[in-house]
Amino acid sequence: MRESGERYATRIPADVDRPDVIVARLTARQVVILAGTGLAVWAAFMAAHTALPNVPPVYLIAPAAPVAAIAIGLALGKRDGLTADRFALAALRHGRTPKHLVAGGSEQAEPLPQFLGKALRSKAGPVPVPVSMPGHGIDANGVIDLGSDGHAAVAACGTVNFALRTPGEQDALVASFGRWLNGLTAPVQLLVRTHRLDLTDAVQQLREAAPGLPHPALEQAAAEHADYLQALAGRRDVLHRQVLLAAREPRTGRKGRAGSADASAPQRLHRRLDEAARALAGSQIAVRAFDDARLRHLLIDATGAGREPTTEGEGEG
């Protein structure tokens, strides 16, 4: 490949994630919805016709038209990349899920007393519900126990300035990253997280280290940089972008004496993170696994929890 800009291209079908079709370009899910609705409507029509033989069939079929229209819309419709039936189920679950969640604690807050009056109680809104955290604990190796969902480990990933590379270098980076993706045998997740950066410690370190610098000009530059950072933090929120790689091992087997269904899951997770670090080194991406202390700080910062998760074996956090 020459550095002039020529690049190899591969056409990928637009419907690569589309489920397999089985009958008349319909998926199994669509066939079940349409066939089930059709059988239910036919059974209801036959029962009504048997009970009311003198009523014209058209009057018995008319009530089934809205039901059939809804079934067709659910089977064939699509919204935001989801099929209509999945979207409707997600909307129902969202409607039934509490919206006012609070971190910490496991007991639901007590409702307001009845003597306050209905208008005042309705203005206060619904009763807050504690957040149900998926993690049950963190072991000494930095592996999260997800209960029935298995175990997970998290690593921090570096970034690469892709736009400043030549076309050949870009292709090499993409090829190396693609080899890692093609070699995956278990679930992973890449998360780009943006959070507010606290510059207080950086400003304090600069002010403490400035008097010990070997030259007055360096001391003045350090003090001015500390003033700049302090002023910057006062004017706006300084944001930091963090790329995380999470690997998960599903739970298998029965629970043992220590309450873990698979004692080798932490070792497999660390091995997978090590393999990811070696594979992504070709893309110039540094991967570093979180230890238990840094992982606790990450989870507290990301979830806003009021208390730290307990170490595995000491209880739930």
C-alpha positions as CSV (number, residue, x, y, z in Angstrom):
1,M,0.0,0.0,0.0
2,R,1.4,3.4,-1.0
3,E,1.3,6.4,1.3
4,S,-0.4,8.5,-1.4
5,G,-3.9,7.8,0.0
6,E,-4.9,4.6,-1.7
7,R,-6.8,2.4,0.8
8,Y,-8.4,-1.0,0.6
9,A,-12.2,-1.0,1.1
10,T,-14.6,-3.8,1.9
11,R,-18.4,-3.5,1.4
12,I,-20.4,-4.4,4.5
13,P,-24.1,-5.0,4.1
14,A,-26.3,-2.4,5.8
15,D,-28.5,-5.0,7.4
16,V,-25.6,-7.0,9.0
17,D,-27.4,-7.1,12.4
18,R,-30.8,-8.0,10.9
19,P,-32.3,-11.3,12.4
20,D,-32.7,-14.3,10.1
21,V,-35.9,-14.5,8.1
22,I,-37.9,-17.8,8.0
23,V,-41.2,-17.2,6.1
24,A,-42.0,-14.5,3.6
25,R,-39.1,-12.3,4.7
26,L,-40.4,-12.4,8.3
27,T,-38.4,-13.2,11.3
28,A,-39.4,-15.8,13.9
29,R,-40.5,-13.1,16.3
30,Q,-42.7,-11.5,13.6
31,V,-44.2,-14.9,12.7
32,V,-45.1,-15.7,16.3
33,I,-46.8,-12.3,16.8
34,L,-48.8,-12.4,13.5
35,A,-49.7,-16.1,13.8
36,G,-50.6,-15.9,17.5
37,T,-52.8,-12.9,16.9
38,G,-54.4,-14.5,13.9
39,L,-55.2,-17.7,15.8
40,A,-56.6,-15.7,18.7
41,V,-58.8,-13.6,16.5
42,W,-60.0,-16.7,14.6
43,A,-60.8,-18.5,17.9
44,A,-62.7,-15.5,19.2
45,F,-64.6,-15.1,15.9
46,M,-65.6,-18.8,15.9
47,A,-66.7,-18.6,19.5
48,A,-68.8,-15.5,18.9
49,H,-70.3,-16.9,15.7
50,T,-71.3,-20.1,17.6
51,A,-72.8,-18.1,20.5
52,L,-74.5,-15.6,18.1
53,P,-75.4,-17.4,14.9
54,N,-78.0,-14.8,13.8
55,V,-75.5,-11.9,13.8
56,P,-73.9,-11.1,10.4
57,P,-70.2,-12.2,10.3
58,V,-69.1,-8.7,9.3
59,Y,-70.3,-7.3,12.7
60,L,-68.3,-10.0,14.4
61,I,-65.2,-9.4,12.4
62,A,-65.2,-5.6,12.8
63,P,-64.0,-5.6,16.4
64,A,-61.0,-7.7,15.4
65,A,-59.7,-5.0,12.9
66,P,-58.1,-2.8,15.6
67,V,-56.5,-5.9,17.2
68,A,-55.1,-7.0,13.9
69,A,-53.8,-3.5,13.1
70,I,-52.0,-3.3,16.5
71,A,-50.5,-6.8,15.9
72,I,-49.3,-5.8,12.4
73,G,-47.8,-2.6,13.7
74,L,-46.0,-4.4,16.5
75,A,-44.6,-7.1,14.2
76,L,-43.6,-4.9,11.3
77,G,-43.0,-1.5,12.8
78,K,-39.6,-0.1,14.0
79,R,-38.6,2.8,16.2
80,D,-35.1,4.0,17.0
81,G,-33.5,0.8,15.6
82,L,-35.8,-1.4,17.7
83,T,-38.8,-3.5,16.6
84,A,-42.1,-2.1,17.7
85,D,-42.8,-4.9,20.1
86,R,-39.4,-4.5,21.8
87,F,-40.0,-0.7,21.9
88,A,-43.4,-1.2,23.5
89,L,-42.1,-3.6,26.1
90,A,-39.3,-1.2,26.9
91,A,-41.8,1.7,27.2
92,L,-43.9,-0.4,29.6
93,R,-40.9,-1.3,31.7
94,H,-39.8,2.3,31.8
95,G,-43.3,3.4,32.9
96,R,-43.4,0.9,35.7
97,T,-39.9,1.7,36.9
98,P,-39.4,4.2,39.7
99,K,-37.9,7.5,38.5
100,H,-36.8,9.0,41.8
101,L,-33.8,7.0,42.8
102,V,-31.3,7.7,45.7
103,A,-27.9,6.1,46.3
104,G,-27.1,4.2,49.5
105,G,-29.3,2.2,51.8
106,S,-31.6,-0.8,51.0
107,E,-34.9,0.3,52.6
108,Q,-37.4,2.5,50.8
109,A,-38.1,5.9,52.3
110,E,-41.2,6.4,54.4
111,P,-44.0,8.3,52.6
112,L,-45.1,11.7,53.9
113,P,-47.6,11.7,56.8
114,Q,-51.3,11.8,55.9
115,F,-51.9,15.0,58.0
116,L,-50.0,17.2,55.6
117,G,-52.8,17.2,53.1
118,K,-53.1,15.7,49.6
119,A,-52.1,18.8,47.7
120,L,-48.8,19.1,49.6
121,R,-48.0,15.4,49.4
122,S,-48.6,15.4,45.6
123,K,-46.4,18.4,45.1
124,A,-43.6,16.6,46.9
125,G,-43.6,13.9,44.2
126,P,-43.3,10.1,44.5
127,V,-41.3,8.4,47.3
128,P,-37.6,7.9,46.5
129,V,-36.5,4.4,45.9
130,P,-32.9,3.1,46.6
131,V,-30.8,2.4,43.6
132,S,-30.3,-1.4,43.0
133,M,-26.6,-1.7,42.4
134,P,-25.5,-4.8,40.3
135,G,-22.2,-5.2,42.2
136,H,-22.2,-7.3,45.3
137,G,-18.6,-6.7,46.2
138,I,-15.0,-6.3,45.0
139,D,-12.3,-8.8,45.8
140,A,-8.7,-8.0,46.6
141,N,-7.7,-8.5,42.9
142,G,-10.2,-5.8,41.6
143,V,-12.8,-8.2,40.3
144,I,-16.5,-7.2,40.8
145,D,-19.0,-9.9,41.9
146,L,-22.2,-9.4,39.9
147,G,-24.1,-12.0,41.7
148,S,-26.2,-14.2,39.3
149,D,-24.6,-12.3,36.3
150,G,-21.1,-13.5,37.1
151,H,-18.0,-11.4,37.5
152,A,-16.5,-8.4,35.8
153,A,-13.1,-6.6,35.6
154,V,-12.4,-3.1,34.4
155,A,-9.3,-1.6,32.8
156,A,-8.4,1.9,31.7
157,C,-7.4,2.4,28.0
158,G,-5.2,5.0,26.5
159,T,-6.1,6.9,23.3
160,V,-4.5,7.4,19.9
161,N,-4.4,10.6,17.8
162,F,-5.8,8.9,14.7
163,A,-6.3,12.0,12.5
164,L,-2.6,13.0,12.5
165,R,-1.5,9.6,11.2
166,T,-0.8,8.8,7.6
167,P,-3.2,6.6,5.7
168,G,-0.8,3.6,6.0
169,E,-0.5,4.1,9.8
170,Q,-4.3,4.5,10.1
171,D,-4.8,1.2,8.3
172,A,-2.3,-0.5,10.5
173,L,-4.0,0.7,13.7
174,V,-7.4,-0.3,12.4
175,A,-6.1,-3.8,11.4
176,S,-4.6,-4.3,14.8
177,F,-7.8,-3.3,16.5
178,G,-9.8,-5.5,14.2
179,R,-7.7,-8.5,15.0
180,W,-8.4,-8.0,18.7
181,L,-12.2,-7.7,18.0
182,N,-12.2,-10.8,15.8
183,G,-10.4,-12.8,18.5
184,L,-12.9,-12.1,21.3
185,T,-14.5,-15.1,22.7
186,A,-16.4,-13.6,25.7
187,P,-18.4,-10.4,26.3
188,V,-16.5,-7.0,26.6
189,Q,-17.7,-3.5,26.7
190,L,-15.9,-0.2,25.7
191,L,-17.2,2.8,27.5
192,V,-16.2,6.4,26.9
193,R,-16.9,8.3,30.2
194,T,-16.7,12.0,30.6
195,H,-16.6,13.4,34.2
196,R,-15.8,16.6,36.0
197,L,-12.1,17.0,36.9
198,D,-11.2,18.4,40.3
199,L,-8.0,20.6,40.0
200,T,-7.7,21.3,43.7
201,D,-5.0,18.7,44.3
202,A,-3.0,19.8,41.2
203,V,-3.1,23.5,42.3
204,Q,-2.0,22.6,45.8
205,Q,0.9,20.4,44.6
206,L,2.1,23.2,42.3
207,R,2.1,25.7,45.1
208,E,3.9,23.4,47.5
209,A,6.5,22.4,44.9
210,A,7.2,25.9,43.6
211,P,9.5,27.1,46.4
212,G,11.8,24.1,46.0
213,L,12.5,24.6,42.3
214,P,16.1,25.4,41.4
215,H,15.5,28.8,39.6
216,P,13.3,31.8,40.5
217,A,11.9,31.8,37.0
218,L,10.7,28.2,37.4
219,E,9.1,29.1,40.7
220,Q,7.3,32.0,39.2
221,A,6.1,29.9,36.2
222,A,4.8,27.2,38.6
223,A,2.9,29.8,40.7
224,E,1.4,31.4,37.6
225,H,0.3,28.0,36.3
226,A,-1.3,27.3,39.6
227,D,-3.1,30.6,39.4
228,Y,-4.3,29.8,35.9
229,L,-5.6,26.4,36.9
230,Q,-7.4,27.8,39.8
231,A,-9.0,30.6,37.7
232,L,-9.9,28.0,35.0
233,A,-11.7,25.8,37.5
234,G,-13.5,28.8,38.8
235,R,-14.8,29.9,35.4
236,R,-16.0,26.6,34.0
237,D,-16.2,22.8,34.6
238,V,-13.0,21.1,33.5
239,L,-14.0,17.8,31.9
240,H,-11.9,14.7,31.6
241,R,-12.6,11.9,29.1
242,Q,-11.8,8.3,30.2
243,V,-12.0,5.2,28.1
244,L,-12.8,2.0,30.0
245,L,-12.7,-1.7,29.0
246,A,-15.0,-4.0,30.9
247,A,-14.7,-7.8,30.6
248,R,-17.4,-10.1,32.0
249,E,-17.5,-13.8,32.8
250,P,-21.0,-15.3,33.2
251,R,-21.6,-17.3,36.3
252,T,-21.6,-21.1,35.8
253,G,-21.9,-24.1,38.2
254,R,-23.2,-24.1,41.7
255,K,-22.3,-21.9,44.6
256,G,-19.4,-23.1,46.7
257,R,-18.4,-22.7,50.3
258,A,-17.2,-19.1,49.7
259,G,-20.4,-18.1,47.8
260,S,-18.7,-18.0,44.4
261,A,-20.1,-20.1,41.6
262,D,-16.8,-20.2,39.7
263,A,-13.5,-19.7,41.6
264,S,-11.5,-19.4,38.4
265,A,-13.5,-16.5,36.9
266,P,-11.2,-13.8,38.4
267,Q,-8.1,-15.5,36.9
268,R,-9.8,-15.8,33.5
269,L,-10.8,-12.1,33.6
270,H,-7.2,-11.0,34.4
271,R,-5.9,-13.3,31.6
272,R,-8.4,-11.7,29.2
273,L,-7.3,-8.2,30.2
274,D,-3.7,-9.2,29.7
275,E,-4.5,-10.6,26.3
276,A,-6.3,-7.3,25.4
277,A,-3.3,-5.3,26.6
278,R,-0.9,-7.3,24.3
279,A,-3.3,-7.2,21.3
280,L,-4.1,-3.5,21.6
281,A,-0.4,-2.7,22.0
282,G,-0.2,-3.0,18.2
283,S,-2.7,-0.2,18.0
284,Q,-0.6,1.9,20.4
285,I,-3.4,1.7,23.0
286,A,-2.2,1.1,26.6
287,V,-4.5,-1.1,28.8
288,R,-4.1,-1.1,32.6
289,A,-6.3,-3.1,34.9
290,F,-7.8,-1.4,37.9
291,D,-6.9,-2.6,41.3
292,D,-9.4,-2.8,44.1
293,A,-8.8,0.7,45.5
294,R,-8.9,2.5,42.1
295,L,-12.0,0.4,41.1
296,R,-13.8,1.4,44.3
297,H,-13.0,5.1,43.6
298,L,-14.2,4.7,40.0
299,L,-17.5,3.0,41.0
300,I,-18.2,5.6,43.7
301,D,-17.5,8.5,41.2
302,A,-19.5,6.9,38.4
303,T,-22.6,6.0,40.5
304,G,-22.6,8.7,43.0
305,A,-22.9,6.1,45.8
306,G,-22.8,7.5,49.3
307,R,-20.7,4.6,50.6
308,E,-18.0,2.3,49.2
309,P,-18.8,-1.3,48.2
310,T,-17.6,-3.7,50.8
311,T,-14.8,-6.2,50.2
312,E,-16.1,-9.6,49.0
313,G,-16.9,-11.7,52.1
314,E,-17.8,-8.7,54.3
315,G,-21.3,-8.1,53.0
316,E,-23.0,-6.3,50.2
317,G,-22.1,-2.8,49.1
